[in-house]
Amino acid sequence: MNPSIAVNHLYCGWGDRSILEDVSFSIEKGEVVTILGGSGCGKSTLLKHLIGLYPPRSGSIQIVGNELVGSNYKDREAILRKIGVMYQSGALFGSMSILDNITLPLSSFSELDAIAIDTLARLKLRLVGLEEFADFFPSELSGGMQKRAAIARAMALDPQILFLDEPSAGLDPITSAELDQLIRRLAETQGVTIVVVTHELASIAAIADRAIMLDKTIKGIVAIDTPAALAQSSDRRVSSFFNAQRPLRVEG
């Protein structure tokens, strides 16, 4: 069986600046994997390449066994239909209700009738605990609820892979922990592979099966392992990151 994501010898950069060099890793179906590292290490750059926003300088990105790099328009569209993305800000349309935000991709990219679209959108809201807020606008929801709505929209088309960009950014610890629980539940009940870009140690410990740590100086991966193993790493680059915030008890 093909992994959900397979990256091989990936090189990324802008202009004369090289950001990532010779990056290789794979993510298996159903895993929750976090991408982490210090400022400027290339987390956002890697994410943008994984979701097809930018082409790499060289290398391979396979999504569920299909090559994204160099694919033609038709194949590329089919590949990108396999993924869903929640951006850091949520990126909900402020002039549309939460329900309409979720029906939009369904009406745009599926052949379902209006009744089926409405039913499916409400099911997605129920999945994230927002079924009672379908008619609310984003401005009427708390930050955590907006993030949940954005996740529901990202899952509207039943993607095989879900990418979450800093889902806990701007949230208080309690709301962040509740969102972490939702992410784990989605992985376990929906069978979706989840890739999370984050620097929050508590979230990494709570949700990740494995973590990919990038390092700015080597322009690549410094470690891939479980959060528990990384927290005990003898590599100073890894241990300094895990001890940069208040001490965290990682179980595993």
Backbone hydrogen bonds in HBPLUS format (Angstrom, degrees):
<---DONOR---> <-ACCEPTOR-->    atom                        ^
c    i                          cat <-CA-CA->   ^        H-A-AA   ^      H-
h    n   atom  resd res      DA  || num        DHA   H-A  angle D-A-AA Bond
n    s   type  num  typ     dist DA aas  dist angle  dist       angle   num
A0004-SER N   A0027-ILE O   2.87 MM  23  5.75 122.7  2.21 144.2 161.0     1
A0064-VAL N   A0004-SER O   2.73 MM  60  4.46 164.2  1.76 131.9 136.1     2
A0005-ILE N   A0027-ILE O   3.21 MM  22  5.10 161.5  2.24 141.9 144.9     3
A0027-ILE N   A0005-ILE O   2.84 MM  22  5.10 154.8  1.90 147.0 151.2     4
A0006-ALA N   A0062-GLN O   2.98 MM  56  5.03 153.1  2.06 142.1 147.5     5
A0062-GLN N   A0006-ALA O   2.85 MM  56  5.03 168.9  1.86 149.2 152.9     6
A0007-VAL N   A0025-PHE O   2.78 MM  18  5.26 176.2  1.79 175.9 175.4     7
A0025-PHE N   A0007-VAL O   2.91 MM  18  5.26 147.6  2.01 133.5 141.2     8
A0008-ASN N   A0060-SER O   2.99 MM  52  5.10 161.2  2.02 139.1 144.2     9
A0060-SER N   A0008-ASN O   2.98 MM  52  5.10 161.4  2.01 147.8 153.4    10
A0010-LEU N   A0023-VAL O   2.94 MM  13  4.80 176.9  1.94 130.3 131.2    11
A0023-VAL N   A0010-LEU O   3.04 MM  13  4.80 168.7  2.05 128.7 130.8    12
A0011-TYR N   A0058-SER O   2.95 MM  47  5.31 161.4  1.98 150.4 146.7    13
A0057-ARG N   A0011-TYR O   2.80 MM  46  5.42 143.5  1.94 148.5 157.5    14
A0012-CYS N   A0020-LEU O   2.91 MM   8  5.01 158.7  1.96 134.5 140.2    15
A0019-ILE N   A0012-CYS O   2.88 MM   7  5.66 158.1  1.92 140.3 146.4    16
A0020-LEU N   A0012-CYS O   3.10 MM   8  5.01 165.2  2.12 133.0 137.2    17
A0014-TRP N   A0017-ARG O   2.88 MM   3  5.27 136.3  2.08 147.7 158.8    18
A0017-ARG N   A0014-TRP O   2.89 MM   3  5.27 155.0  1.96 139.6 137.6    19
A0021-GLU N   A0219-LYS O   2.70 MM 198  5.63 158.1  1.74 172.8 165.0    20
A0031-GLU N   A0028-GLU O   3.17 MM   3  5.73 163.3  2.20 136.4 136.7    21
A0194-ILE N   A0031-GLU O   2.92 MM 163  6.32 164.8  1.94 158.8 163.8    22
A0209-ASP N   A0032-VAL O   2.74 MM 177  5.38 164.1  1.76 151.2 156.4    23
A0033-VAL N   A0194-ILE O   2.89 MM 161  6.35 160.4  1.93 164.2 167.8    24
A0196-VAL N   A0033-VAL O   2.87 MM 163  6.23 161.3  1.90 151.0 157.2    25
A0034-THR N   A0210-ARG O   3.14 MM 176  6.67 154.5  2.21 147.3 151.7    26
A0212-ILE N   A0034-THR O   2.75 MM 178  6.12 167.6  1.76 168.3 171.9    27
A0035-ILE N   A0196-VAL O   2.74 MM 161  6.08 153.7  1.80 149.1 154.2    28
A0198-THR N   A0035-ILE O   3.20 MM 163  6.39 159.8  2.24 155.2 159.8    29
A0036-LEU N   A0212-ILE O   2.92 MM 176  6.21 166.2  1.94 158.6 161.7    30
A0214-LEU N   A0036-LEU O   2.88 MM 178  6.24 166.3  1.89 162.0 161.7    31
A0041-CYS N   A0038-GLY O   3.22 MM   3  5.71 144.4  2.36 141.6 137.1    32
A0046-LEU N   A0042-GLY O   2.87 MM   4  5.99 161.9  1.90 151.2 155.1    33
A0047-LEU N   A0043-LYS O   3.02 MM   4  6.31 163.6  2.04 150.5 155.1    34
A0048-LYS N   A0044-SER O   2.94 MM   4  6.13 165.6  1.96 152.5 155.8    35
A0049-HIS N   A0045-THR O   3.17 MM   4  6.42 144.2  2.30 143.4 152.4    36
A0049-HIS N   A0046-LEU O   3.17 MM   3  5.24 125.6  2.48  96.6 110.5    37
A0050-LEU N   A0046-LEU O   2.92 MM   4  6.18 153.8  1.99 152.2 160.2    38
A0051-ILE N   A0047-LEU O   3.03 MM   4  6.29 148.6  2.13 155.6 162.8    39
A0053-LEU N   A0048-LYS O   2.84 MM   5  5.23 139.3  2.01 165.9 171.4    40
A0052-GLY N   A0049-HIS O   3.20 MM   3  5.06 160.8  2.23 100.5 105.3    41
A0068-LEU N   A0061-ILE O   2.82 MM   7  5.60 176.8  1.82 171.6 172.7    42
A0063-ILE N   A0066-ASN O   2.83 MM   3  5.15 156.5  1.88 150.1 145.6    43
A0066-ASN N   A0063-ILE O   3.02 MM   3  5.15 162.0  2.05 109.4 115.3    44
A0071-SER N   A0068-LEU O   3.26 MM   3  5.46 166.7  2.27 125.0 123.5    45
A0076-ARG N   A0072-ASN O   2.79 MM   4  5.85 160.7  1.83 159.7 166.3    46
A0077-GLU N   A0073-TYR O   2.96 MM   4  6.14 160.7  2.00 150.7 154.9    47
A0078-ALA N   A0074-LYS O   3.17 MM   4  6.43 155.7  2.24 144.2 150.6    48
A0079-ILE N   A0075-ASP O   2.92 MM   4  6.19 152.3  1.99 149.1 156.9    49
A0080-LEU N   A0076-ARG O   2.90 MM   4  6.14 166.0  1.92 156.3 159.5    50
A0081-ARG N   A0077-GLU O   3.11 MM   4  6.24 131.1  2.36 137.5 149.1    51
A0082-LYS N   A0079-ILE O   2.98 MM   3  5.56 159.3  2.02 114.4 121.2    52
A0083-ILE N   A0080-LEU O   3.22 MM   3  5.52 168.3  2.23 109.7 113.0    53
A0160-GLN N   A0082-LYS O   2.78 MM  78  5.33 137.4  1.96 127.4 138.0    54
A0161-ILE N   A0082-LYS O   3.10 MM  79  6.43 152.0  2.18 156.4 162.9    55
A0084-GLY N   A0161-ILE O   2.88 MM  77  6.34 141.9  2.02 153.3 165.3    56
A0163-PHE N   A0084-GLY O   2.80 MM  79  6.14 169.1  1.82 160.1 162.7    57
A0086-MET N   A0163-PHE O   2.81 MM  77  6.20 157.9  1.86 162.8 170.5    58
A0165-ASP N   A0086-MET O   2.92 MM  79  6.14 167.8  1.94 171.4 174.9    59
A0090-GLY N   A0087-TYR O   2.85 MM   3  5.10 150.5  1.94 111.3 121.2    60
A0096-MET N   A0093-PHE O   3.15 MM   3  5.58 164.4  2.18 116.9 120.3    61
A0101-ASN N   A0097-SER O   2.92 MM   4  6.21 147.2  2.03 148.1 157.6    62
A0098-ILE N   A0136-PHE O   2.80 MM  38  5.90 148.5  1.89 171.8 176.5    63
A0102-ILE N   A0098-ILE O   3.27 MM   4  6.59 141.4  2.43 142.0 151.0    64
A0099-LEU N   A0134-ALA O   2.90 MM  35  4.74 154.3  1.96 151.0 142.5    65
A0102-ILE N   A0099-LEU O   3.05 MM   3  5.29 129.2  2.32 100.0 113.1    66
A0103-THR N   A0099-LEU O   2.91 MM   4  6.24 150.3  1.99 150.0 159.6    67
A0104-LEU N   A0100-ASP O   3.06 MM   4  5.99 138.8  2.23 141.2 149.1    68
A0107-SER N   A0103-THR O   2.80 MM   4  6.00 159.4  1.85 163.7 168.3    69
A0108-SER N   A0104-LEU O   2.98 MM   4  6.06 142.8  2.12 146.9 157.9    70
A0109-PHE N   A0105-PRO O   2.90 MM   4  5.77 150.1  1.99 142.5 148.4    71
A0110-SER N   A0106-LEU O   3.04 MM   4  5.26 126.5  2.33 136.4 139.2    72
A0117-ILE N   A0113-ASP O   2.94 MM   4  6.17 158.5  1.99 157.2 164.2    73
A0118-ASP N   A0114-ALA O   2.99 MM   4  6.15 162.5  2.02 147.7 152.0    74
A0119-THR N   A0115-ILE O   2.98 MM   4  6.18 161.3  2.01 148.8 154.2    75
A0120-LEU N   A0116-ALA O   2.89 MM   4  6.04 164.6  1.92 150.4 154.6    76
A0121-ALA N   A0117-ILE O   2.91 MM   4  6.03 161.4  1.95 150.1 155.6    77
A0122-ARG N   A0118-ASP O   3.07 MM   4  6.24 156.6  2.12 145.8 151.6    78
A0123-LEU N   A0119-THR O   3.04 MM   4  6.31 143.5  2.18 141.6 152.0    79
A0124-LYS N   A0120-LEU O   3.02 MM   4  6.37 149.1  2.11 147.9 155.8    80
A0125-LEU N   A0121-ALA O   3.07 MM   4  6.42 151.8  2.15 144.8 152.3    81
A0126-ARG N   A0122-ARG O   2.95 MM   4  6.20 150.7  2.04 141.6 149.7    82
A0127-LEU N   A0123-LEU O   2.97 MM   4  6.21 144.4  2.10 140.7 150.5    83
A0128-VAL N   A0125-LEU O   3.18 MM   3  5.39 135.0  2.40  99.1 110.2    84
A0130-LEU N   A0125-LEU O   2.76 MM   5  4.91 170.4  1.76 147.1 143.8    85
A0129-GLY N   A0126-ARG O   3.09 MM   3  4.85 161.4  2.13 100.1 105.6    86
A0133-PHE N   A0130-LEU O   2.92 MM   3  5.31 162.9  1.95 117.7 123.3    87
A0136-PHE N   A0133-PHE O   3.08 MM   3  5.32 162.1  2.11 112.4 118.0    88
A0140-GLU N   A0137-PHE O   2.82 MM   3  5.40 154.6  1.88 121.2 129.7    89
A0141-LEU N   A0138-PRO O   3.06 MM   3  5.39 167.0  2.08 115.5 118.9    90
A0146-GLN N   A0142-SER O   2.94 MM   4  6.23 152.1  2.02 151.4 159.4    91
A0147-LYS N   A0143-GLY O   3.09 MM   4  6.39 152.3  2.16 145.1 152.0    92
A0148-ARG N   A0144-GLY O   3.06 MM   4  6.35 152.8  2.13 143.0 150.3    93
A0149-ALA N   A0145-MET O   2.89 MM   4  6.15 156.5  1.95 148.3 154.7    94
A0150-ALA N   A0146-GLN O   2.92 MM   4  6.15 152.1  1.99 145.6 153.3    95
A0151-ILE N   A0147-LYS O   2.99 MM   4  6.28 147.4  2.10 144.0 152.6    96
A0152-ALA N   A0148-ARG O   2.94 MM   4  6.26 155.6  2.00 147.7 154.5    97
A0153-ARG N   A0149-ALA O   2.96 MM   4  6.28 154.9  2.02 148.1 154.4    98
A0154-ALA N   A0150-ALA O   2.96 MM   4  6.17 155.2  2.03 142.3 149.3    99
A0155-MET N   A0151-ILE O   3.04 MM   4  6.29 132.1  2.28 142.3 154.6   100
A0155-MET N   A0152-ALA O   3.17 MM   3  5.16 134.6  2.39  94.2 106.6   101
A0156-ALA N   A0153-ARG O   3.05 MM   3  5.00 164.3  2.08 106.7 111.3   102
A0158-ASP N   A0155-MET O   2.99 MM   3  5.16 160.2  2.03 120.3 120.0   103
A0193-THR N   A0160-GLN O   3.05 MM  33  6.29 170.1  2.06 156.0 152.7   104
A0162-LEU N   A0193-THR O   2.73 MM  31  6.12 160.0  1.77 163.2 170.4   105
A0195-VAL N   A0162-LEU O   2.86 MM  33  6.25 161.4  1.90 159.5 165.1   106
A0164-LEU N   A0195-VAL O   2.84 MM  31  6.22 162.7  1.87 161.4 165.5   107
A0197-VAL N   A0164-LEU O   2.91 MM  33  6.32 162.5  1.94 166.1 172.0   108
A0166-GLU N   A0197-VAL O   2.74 MM  31  5.37 144.7  1.86 143.7 155.3   109
A0169-ALA N   A0166-GLU O   3.14 MM   3  5.44 164.4  2.17 114.1 119.0   110
A0171-LEU N   A0168-SER O   3.11 MM   3  5.55 160.6  2.15 139.9 137.5   111
A0176-SER N   A0172-ASP O   2.85 MM   4  5.98 160.9  1.89 162.4 169.0   112
A0177-ALA N   A0173-PRO O   2.96 MM   4  6.08 153.7  2.03 141.9 148.3   113
A0178-GLU N   A0174-ILE O   3.04 MM   4  6.34 151.3  2.13 146.0 153.7   114
A0179-LEU N   A0175-THR O   2.98 MM   4  6.26 150.1  2.07 145.6 153.7   115
A0180-ASP N   A0176-SER O   2.93 MM   4  6.23 151.3  2.01 146.4 154.7   116
A0181-GLN N   A0177-ALA O   3.06 MM   4  6.35 153.4  2.13 144.3 150.5   117
A0182-LEU N   A0178-GLU O   3.10 MM   4  6.42 148.9  2.20 140.8 148.9   118
A0183-ILE N   A0179-LEU O   2.99 MM   4  6.30 158.3  2.03 152.1 157.3   119
A0184-ARG N   A0180-ASP O   3.05 MM   4  6.36 163.8  2.08 154.7 158.0   120
A0185-ARG N   A0181-GLN O   2.96 MM   4  6.12 158.2  2.01 145.3 151.9   121
A0186-LEU N   A0182-LEU O   2.89 MM   4  6.12 156.7  1.95 153.6 159.3   122
A0187-ALA N   A0183-ILE O   3.14 MM   4  6.39 159.5  2.18 148.2 153.2   123
A0188-GLU N   A0184-ARG O   3.02 MM   4  6.24 156.2  2.08 149.4 156.0   124
A0189-THR N   A0185-ARG O   2.85 MM   4  5.88 152.8  1.92 151.8 158.4   125
A0190-GLN N   A0186-LEU O   2.87 MM   4  5.31 153.2  1.94 137.6 144.9   126
A0204-ILE N   A0200-GLU O   2.99 MM   4  6.27 159.7  2.03 154.2 160.5   127
A0205-ALA N   A0201-LEU O   3.00 MM   4  6.21 164.0  2.02 153.9 157.0   128
A0206-ALA N   A0202-ALA O   3.05 MM   4  6.16 146.2  2.17 138.6 148.2   129
A0207-ILE N   A0203-SER O   2.94 MM   4  5.96 157.5  1.99 158.7 161.2   130
A0208-ALA N   A0204-ILE O   3.20 MM   4  5.45 157.8  2.25 136.3 142.6   131
A0211-ALA N   A0225-ASP O   2.71 MM  14  5.64 153.6  1.78 156.4 161.5   132
A0225-ASP N   A0211-ALA O   3.19 MM  14  5.64 152.4  2.27 147.2 153.5   133
A0213-MET N   A0223-ALA O   2.86 MM  10  5.28 177.8  1.86 167.3 167.6   134
A0222-VAL N   A0213-MET O   2.84 MM   9  5.78 160.8  1.88 155.5 162.1   135
A0215-ASP N   A0220-GLY O   2.87 MM   5  5.76 152.9  1.94 163.7 172.8   136
A0219-LYS N   A0215-ASP O   2.98 MM   4  5.86 121.1  2.34 139.7 155.7   137
A0230-LEU N   A0226-THR O   2.99 MM   4  6.27 163.6  2.02 158.4 163.2   138
A0231-ALA N   A0227-PRO O   2.92 MM   4  6.05 152.8  1.99 148.9 155.9   139
A0232-GLN N   A0229-ALA O   3.11 MM   3  5.27 139.9  2.28  99.7 110.9   140
A0233-SER N   A0230-LEU O   3.12 MM   3  4.91 167.4  2.13 105.8 108.1   141
A0238-VAL N   A0235-ASP O   3.03 MM   3  5.42 127.5  2.32 106.4 119.5   142
A0239-SER N   A0235-ASP O   2.90 MM   4  6.16 173.5  1.91 164.9 165.9   143
A0240-SER N   A0236-ARG O   2.88 MM   4  5.72 156.9  1.94 143.5 149.2   144
A0241-PHE N   A0238-VAL O   3.14 MM   3  5.40 126.5  2.44 101.9 114.9   145
A0242-PHE N   A0238-VAL O   3.18 MM   4  6.54 162.3  2.21 153.6 158.1   146
A0243-ASN N   A0239-SER O   2.98 MM   4  6.08 126.7  2.27 140.7 154.1   147
A0244-ALA N   A0241-PHE O   3.21 MM   3  5.13 165.5  2.23 103.7 107.4   148
